[in-house]
Amino acid sequence: MRQKLLFFCGCTAIEIMTVIGVTTYLFYLGESILALISMVVFGKLIIFHFVMEYLDKQNLKKIQNISKY
């Protein structure tokens, strides 16, 4: 539970909330092309953060397994 709550304080959660706000506002203004562009740009950044977090966890598991021996 703690990890899920800490996620909302992290960079990825802030980026997700930002892209939702920016995209919604651009759609509200009628700028659908700009909204789609912002979704693509932010989407790539968010995917990058999830991949880096996954790789970091995998690396941490390897380090913990090595230190047990």
WOZIQUI-V52356 format. One record per pair of residues at least 6 apart in sequence whose C-alpha atoms are under 7 Angstrom apart, sorted by the first residue. I is the first residue (numbers start at 1). J is the second residue. If there is no record, write none. Layout:
I&J / I&J
This chain:
7&13 / 12&46 / 12&49 / 19&39 / 19&42 / 23&35 / 23&38 / 23&39 / 26&32 / 26&34 / 26&35 / 27&35
